[in-house]
Amino acid sequence: MKLSIFQEPELEFGNGGTHVDIRYGTIRYGPLDLGEASAPTQLRVGLIGTDETISEVREWFERCRNGVAAKPSRLKNLFPEFPGFSDASPFYSSLIFHDRWCAAIRQREFDDAMARDEGRQAVRQAAAVFIDHAAALIEQGGPMVLVCAPPRELLAALDDPRRRRTDQLDQELDEGSEKPEARSTLAFHDVLKAEGLRLMIPIQMIRPSTYTDEGKPRKSGTKQTGARPLQDEATR
């Protein structure tokens, strides 16, 4: 067997800068389209969830918009600060929120969807509730990206052993990878993203553990049970 190691390609950023690390490159050089007429100076965010999750997510985004300090570590390149998302940040763009870009889902809608179906169809019905509200927001105009914030109770109801998977980046916004043995089942995240393609604008899902302390490791000497381990807030 002969092995070949390829050099990691450098990513392109603003001002002609290149680097292998997307975080370092963005902080130092800015986005690739920096200075172009098409570069957005605002990012209008639509939020879909319950009254509680919408309020919590919006509050977390507002806090992160001003920057998040790096966690104490000697590995400063591995755990950098989050520089914020504003005109004064390396993104040179602002997060914009408005009450009319928020769609609150009533608990009864979830209950009705879950009561009619079980298993795979229940996942589809739950995703359909979010997509229907998302489509209504888009018709009104405004949002450039939609963030879906399902409540804890819904995710717990859908997370049974037949449908469970482990996401390596579950603590972050949206993306992750599943165990091979779980690929034959439906995951709420995957159905939501697939159905969201017809909306024609980016749609993301955020879990409660991302914007709360759920999953945060306990103090040394105590045993953590049940919760998923979280990355530090600046990394999230």
Secondary structure, DSSP 8 states (H G I E B T S, - for coil): ----------EE-GGG-EES-HHHHHHHH--TTTTSTTS-SEEEEEEEE-HHHHHHHHHHHHHHHT-B---S-S-TTTS--B--SSTTSTT--EEE--GGGEEE--HHHHHHHHHH--HHHHHHHHHHHHHHHHHHHHHH---SEEEEE--HHHHHHH--TTT----TTTTSSS-----GGGTTS--HHHHHHHHHGGG-S-EEE--HHHHSSTT----TTS---SS-----TTT-
